[in-house]
Amino acid sequence: MTNDMTVGKPVNLIVRFMIPMCLGNIFQQLYNLADSIVAGQFIGVDALAAIGGTSSLMFFVTGWLNGLASGFAILVAQCFGAKKLERMRHFVAMSVYLMTAFSIIMTVGFEAANRPILRLMNSPENLIGDISAYMGVIYAGLFVTAAYNFLAAVLRALGDSKSPLYFLMISAAINVLLDIVLIVNFHMGVEGCAYATVIAQGISAALCLLYIVKKFPILHLRKENFHFSIQSIKKLLGLGIPMGLQFSITAIGTIIVQGAVNVYGAVYIAGFSAASKLQNIIAAVFVSFGATAATFVGQNRGAGKMERVKQGVRCTQWMILGWSFVMMVCVYLFGKYMVLLFTDGSETKVIYAAVTYFKAVAWCYPFLGCIFLYRNALQGMGYGLIPMLGGVFELVARTGIILLVSGKTGFIGVCLADPAAWIAALIPLVPFYFYIMKKKITVTV
């Protein structure tokens, strides 16, 4: 059930691995997308704004867990590529300890700070009750979010990108069904959307675990694998924390942008939310290319095949540029009509806000795609600090734009924070990647 990416044509391996990964990421986006569509169509603009107001905060919370899981899985991929299976199982066992601890600490901390965080984000007073209820349920379900992200990351590290897709397809369908039932039939409002999301993610995690138990004997852990090792914990945290921080630092920037958008009121929050969720679908392809690069690079780095690393990154770059161009054209021509998924055609101000955002950012999609490629390639080779530094550059750029335009320009000025951040993130990533490619790398896993 594994997929050894150290042999065979890189382009074929990358495409075959990326397509299921891409579909899986799109289905994962459907969790929150379905919430927004159902809430916007069946409850109204305020409900769409309430759920939209949680997007950056959701990214901050779940991004940290996803970053940790992805960082831990890099060592799994490297050990698999080096054929050190016993050490691979040990890293999986230590990761279980760490993911459990982080999810418990985060649940307690965020539940306690729920409303204070929302007030810091300038959440409108008429929406703060709904947003707080939605996020409270999400925080309570962080354990299942952590479980799914880690189990799926381990499967991908071993070259299996299809199984997580199948489980997400099932849970995404359940999520949509529960959204409709809990909102339309039980009138639970936006809180019902949160329950649907957590239940669906719990099903994904359970299916992943059952599949691993049944189909992946090389991941069957024994008592000795759980022998606690400070050195192993340090090694895992050395990759996991920078990757988690990288996601979280980026998310802090989006929270700052969301806070600036919130000042414009529910109509602009709703338009910004609709455009952002559609863009998340577009970016899911970039995320998939990046995650594929991390697995490909991790396995080949573990096997000491650095020339294959270069080939894989090069062909992925061309595919990212092709997707960027296609999406730029689609957004400019059809963005207005895509927004109608979320709201009625009579909500012209909401549609205007969404189209304004698209016009401000779509030209910069090639830069966004390159972030995922070079960041994940460096992480696959075991470098965590520079990718995190890219996140710091993003944060500084976003914050700088918001400080410059706040109260001085219209809504489009706030929208320009994203392109500035994407370009800034590449400043440390690209030069460091090419610097590393010129060096001889010693493989130690």
C-alpha positions in Angstrom: 0.0 0.0 0.0 3.1 2.3 0.1 4.5 4.2 -2.8 8.3 4.5 -3.2 9.0 7.8 -4.9 12.8 7.2 -5.1 12.4 5.3 -8.4 10.6 6.0 -11.6 10.0 9.2 -13.7 9.5 12.2 -11.3 6.8 13.9 -13.4 4.6 10.7 -13.5 5.1 10.1 -9.8 4.3 13.7 -8.9 1.1 13.9 -11.0 -0.2 10.5 -9.8 0.4 11.5 -6.2 -0.8 15.1 -6.5 -4.2 14.4 -8.1 -5.7 12.4 -5.2 -4.1 14.9 -2.8 -5.6 17.8 -4.7 -9.1 16.3 -4.6 -8.6 15.6 -0.9 -7.6 19.2 -0.2 -10.6 20.4 -2.1 -12.9 18.2 -0.1 -11.3 19.4 3.1 -12.1 23.0 2.0 -15.7 21.9 1.4 -16.2 21.5 5.2 -16.1 25.3 5.8 -17.4 26.1 2.2 -20.5 24.0 2.8 -21.1 25.8 6.1 -20.9 29.1 4.4 -23.2 28.1 1.4 -25.9 26.6 3.6 -25.7 29.5 6.1 -25.8 32.2 3.4 -28.6 30.6 1.5 -30.9 29.4 4.4 -30.1 32.0 7.1 -28.8 35.2 5.4 -26.0 37.6 5.0 -25.3 38.0 8.7 -24.9 34.2 9.1 -22.5 34.1 6.1 -20.6 37.0 7.7 -20.4 35.2 11.0 -18.9 32.1 9.6 -16.7 34.1 7.2 -15.4 36.0 10.2 -14.0 32.7 11.6 -12.0 31.8 8.5 -8.7 33.4 9.5 -9.0 32.2 13.1 -9.8 28.7 11.9 -6.7 28.8 9.8 -4.7 29.9 12.8 -5.9 27.1 15.0 -6.1 24.2 12.5 -3.0 25.4 10.6 -0.9 25.0 13.7 -2.0 21.4 14.1 -1.6 20.7 10.4 1.9 22.2 10.5 2.9 20.0 13.4 1.6 16.9 11.7 3.3 17.7 8.4 6.6 18.4 10.2 6.4 15.1 12.1 5.6 13.3 8.8 8.8 14.6 7.2 10.8 12.3 9.4 8.5 9.5 8.6 9.0 10.0 4.9 12.8 10.3 5.3 13.0 7.1 7.3 10.8 5.3 4.8 13.0 6.5 1.9 16.1 5.3 3.9 14.3 1.9 4.6 14.7 2.4 8.4 11.3 1.1 9.3 11.8 0.5 13.0 12.9 4.1 13.5 10.0 5.2 11.4 7.6 3.5 13.7 9.3 5.0 16.7 8.8 8.5 15.3 5.1 7.8 14.7 4.7 6.7 18.3 6.4 9.8 19.6 4.3 12.0 17.3 1.2 10.5 18.9 2.3 11.7 22.3 3.0 15.2 20.9 -0.2 15.6 18.9 -2.3 14.5 21.9 -0.6 17.0 24.2 -0.9 19.9 21.8 -4.6 19.3 21.1 -5.5 19.2 24.8 -3.6 22.3 25.6 -5.1 24.2 22.7 -8.6 23.2 23.5 -8.4 24.4 27.0 -6.6 27.7 26.1 -8.8 28.7 23.2 -12.0 27.9 25.0 -11.0 30.2 27.8 -9.9 33.0 25.4 -12.8 32.6 22.9 -14.6 36.0 23.3 -11.5 38.1 24.1 -9.9 36.9 20.8 -13.0 37.9 18.8 -13.1 41.4 20.4 -9.4 41.8 19.5 -10.4 41.0 15.9 -13.0 43.8 15.9 -15.9 41.3 15.4 -19.2 43.3 15.0 -21.2 43.2 18.2 -24.3 41.9 16.5 -22.3 38.9 15.2 -20.0 38.1 18.1 -22.6 35.7 19.8 -22.8 33.5 16.7 -19.1 33.6 16.0 -18.3 32.7 19.6 -20.8 29.7 19.6 -19.3 28.4 16.3 -15.7 28.6 17.4 -16.5 27.1 20.8 -17.7 23.9 19.1 -14.7 23.9 16.8 -12.3 24.2 19.8 -14.0 21.4 21.5 -13.3 19.2 18.5 -9.6 20.0 18.1 -8.6 16.5 19.1 -10.3 14.9 16.1 -8.9 17.6 13.8 -5.4 16.8 15.1 -6.0 13.0 14.7 -7.1 13.3 11.1 -4.3 15.7 10.1 -1.7 13.4 11.7 -3.0 10.1 10.3 -3.4 11.6 6.8 0.1 13.1 6.9 1.6 9.7 7.8 -0.3 8.0 5.0 1.0 10.6 2.5 4.5 10.3 3.9 4.4 6.6 2.8 3.2 7.7 -0.6 -0.5 7.0 -0.2 -2.5 10.1 -1.2 -5.6 8.2 -2.3 -6.9 6.8 0.9 -7.2 10.2 2.7 -9.1 11.4 -0.4 -11.7 8.6 -0.1 -12.3 9.3 3.6 -12.6 13.0 3.0 -15.2 12.4 0.2 -17.3 10.4 2.6 -17.0 12.9 5.5 -17.6 15.9 3.2 -20.9 14.4 2.0 -21.8 13.8 5.7 -20.9 17.3 6.5 -23.2 18.8 3.9 -26.0 16.6 4.9 -25.6 17.5 8.6 -25.4 21.2 7.7 -28.8 21.0 6.0 -30.4 18.8 8.7 -29.1 20.8 11.7 -29.9 24.3 10.2 -33.1 23.7 8.2 -34.7 21.0 10.3 -33.4 21.7 13.8 -32.9 25.4 13.4 -29.5 25.3 15.2 -28.1 28.3 13.3 -24.3 28.7 12.7 -23.6 26.5 15.7 -25.2 23.6 13.8 -22.6 24.1 11.1 -19.8 23.8 13.6 -21.2 20.5 15.0 -21.5 19.2 11.4 -17.8 20.0 10.8 -16.6 18.3 13.9 -18.6 15.2 13.4 -17.5 14.8 9.8 -13.8 15.3 10.8 -14.2 12.7 13.5 -15.5 10.2 10.9 -12.5 11.0 8.7 -10.1 10.3 11.5 -11.8 7.1 12.5 -11.7 5.8 8.9 -8.0 6.7 8.6 -7.2 4.8 11.8 -9.2 1.7 10.8 -7.6 1.7 7.4 -4.0 1.9 8.8 -4.8 -0.9 11.2 -6.0 -3.1 8.4 -3.8 -2.3 5.4 -0.5 -0.9 6.8 1.3 -3.6 8.8 4.5 -1.5 8.7 2.7 1.1 10.8 1.6 -1.4 13.4 3.1 -0.1 16.6 4.5 -2.2 19.4 5.1 -1.4 23.1 8.8 -0.7 22.5 8.0 1.9 19.9 6.4 4.0 22.6 9.5 4.1 24.7 9.9 7.8 25.5 12.9 9.4 24.0 13.8 13.1 24.6 16.2 13.1 21.6 13.4 11.9 19.3 10.9 14.4 20.7 13.5 17.2 20.1 14.0 16.0 16.5 10.3 16.0 15.9 9.7 19.4 17.5 12.7 20.7 15.5 10.6 20.2 12.3 7.1 20.3 13.7 7.2 23.6 15.6 8.8 25.7 12.8 6.1 24.3 10.4 3.4 24.9 12.9 4.7 28.4 13.5 4.9 29.0 9.8 1.2 28.3 9.4 0.3 30.3 12.6 2.4 33.3 11.6 0.7 33.4 8.2 -2.6 33.0 10.0 -1.9 35.9 12.3 -1.4 38.1 9.2 -4.8 36.9 7.8 -6.4 37.7 11.2 -5.0 41.2 11.0 -6.5 41.5 7.5 -9.8 40.1 8.8 -9.8 42.7 11.6 -9.3 45.5 9.0 -12.2 44.0 6.9 -14.5 43.8 9.9 -14.4 47.5 10.2 -16.4 47.8 6.9 -19.3 45.8 8.3 -21.3 42.7 7.6 -21.7 43.2 3.8 -17.9 43.5 3.2 -17.2 40.7 5.6 -19.6 38.5 3.6 -18.1 39.5 0.3 -14.5 39.0 1.5 -15.5 35.6 3.0 -17.1 34.4 -0.2 -14.1 35.4 -2.3 -11.7 33.9 0.2 -13.4 30.6 0.3 -13.5 30.3 -3.5 -9.8 31.3 -3.5 -9.1 28.5 -1.0 -10.4 26.0 -3.6 -7.9 27.5 -6.1 -5.1 27.4 -3.6 -5.9 23.8 -2.8 -4.1 22.8 -6.0 -1.0 24.8 -4.9 -1.2 23.2 -1.4 -1.3 19.8 -3.1 1.7 20.5 -5.3 3.5 21.6 -2.2 2.6 18.6 -0.1 3.6 16.3 -3.0 6.9 18.1 -3.2 7.5 17.5 0.5 6.9 13.8 0.2 8.9 13.4 -3.0 11.8 15.5 -1.6 11.6 13.8 1.8 11.8 10.3 0.4 14.6 11.1 -2.1 16.5 13.1 0.4 16.4 10.1 2.7 17.7 7.9 -0.1 20.4 10.5 -0.9 19.1 11.1 -4.5 19.4 14.9 -4.7 19.4 15.1 -8.5 15.9 13.6 -8.4 15.0 16.3 -5.9 16.0 19.0 -8.5 14.1 17.3 -11.2 10.9 17.0 -9.1 11.0 20.6 -8.1 11.6 21.8 -11.6 8.7 20.0 -13.2 6.4 21.0 -10.3 7.3 24.6 -10.9 6.0 24.5 -14.5 2.8 22.8 -13.5 2.1 25.5 -10.9 2.7 28.3 -13.4 0.2 26.6 -15.8 -2.5 26.3 -13.1 -1.9 29.9 -12.0 -2.5 31.3 -15.5 -5.7 29.3 -16.0 -7.1 30.4 -12.6 -6.3 34.1 -13.2 -8.4 34.0 -16.4 -11.3 32.1 -14.7 -11.4 34.5 -11.7 -11.4 37.7 -13.9 -14.0 36.3 -16.2 -16.3 34.3 -13.9 -15.6 35.5 -10.4 -18.8 37.4 -10.2 -20.9 34.4 -11.0 -19.0 32.1 -8.6 -20.0 34.3 -5.7 -23.6 33.6 -6.4 -23.0 30.2 -4.7 -23.1 32.1 -1.4 -25.6 34.8 -1.8 -28.6 35.9 -3.8 -28.0 38.0 -6.9 -29.9 40.9 -5.3 -27.0 41.3 -2.8 -25.1 43.5 -5.2 -22.8 45.0 -2.5 -21.7 41.6 -1.3 -20.9 40.6 -4.9 -19.0 43.9 -5.5 -16.8 43.3 -2.5 -15.9 39.8 -3.6 -15.1 40.9 -7.2 -13.0 43.8 -5.8 -10.9 41.3 -3.8 -10.4 39.0 -6.8 -9.2 41.9 -9.0 -6.7 42.9 -6.3 -5.1 39.5 -5.9 -5.6 37.2 -8.9 -2.6 38.6 -10.8 -0.4 37.3 -8.0 -1.4 33.6 -8.1 2.0 32.5 -9.5 3.8 33.9 -6.5 1.3 32.1 -4.2 1.9 28.8 -5.9 5.7 29.2 -5.6 5.4 29.7 -1.8 4.0 26.2 -1.4 6.6 24.7 -3.7 9.8 26.1 -2.3 8.6 26.0 1.3 7.6 22.4 1.2 10.7 21.4 -0.8 12.9 22.9 2.0 10.9 21.2 4.7 11.2 17.9 2.9 14.9 18.2 3.1 14.6 18.9 6.8 15.0 22.7 6.9 12.4 24.3 9.2 13.8 27.7 10.1 13.8 29.3 6.6 10.3 28.3 5.7 9.2 29.8 9.0 11.1 32.9 8.2 9.1 33.1 5.0 6.0 33.2 7.2 7.5 36.1 9.2 8.1 38.0 5.9 4.4 37.4 5.0 3.3 38.7 8.4 5.5 41.9 8.2 4.2 42.6 4.7 0.5 42.1 5.6 0.8 44.2 8.7 2.7 47.0 6.9 0.0 47.3 4.2 -2.8 47.3 6.7 -1.0 50.1 8.8 -0.4 52.1 5.6 -4.0 51.9 4.2 -6.1 51.7 7.4 -8.5 54.7 7.4 -6.8 56.1 4.3 -8.1 54.0 1.4 -11.2 52.0 0.5 -11.7 48.3 0.8 -9.3 47.5 -2.2 -6.4 48.9 -0.2 -6.9 46.2 2.5 -7.1 43.5 -0.3 -3.6 44.4 -1.5 -2.2 43.0 1.7 -2.3 39.5 0.3 -0.3 40.1 -2.9 2.3 42.0 -0.8 2.6 39.1 1.6 2.9 36.4 -1.1 5.8 38.3 -2.8 7.5 39.0 0.5 7.4 35.3 1.5 9.5 34.3 -1.4 12.4 36.6 -0.5 14.1 34.1 1.9 12.7 30.9 0.3 13.9 30.9 -3.3 17.5 32.1 -2.7 18.0 29.6 0.1 16.6 26.7 -2.0 19.1 27.3 -4.8 21.9 27.8 -2.2 21.1 24.4 -0.7 20.9 22.7 -4.1 24.6 23.7 -4.7 25.8 22.0 -1.5 26.5 18.4 -0.7 24.0 17.2 1.8 24.7 14.5 4.4 21.7 12.3 5.0 20.9 11.6 8.7 17.6 10.2 9.8 
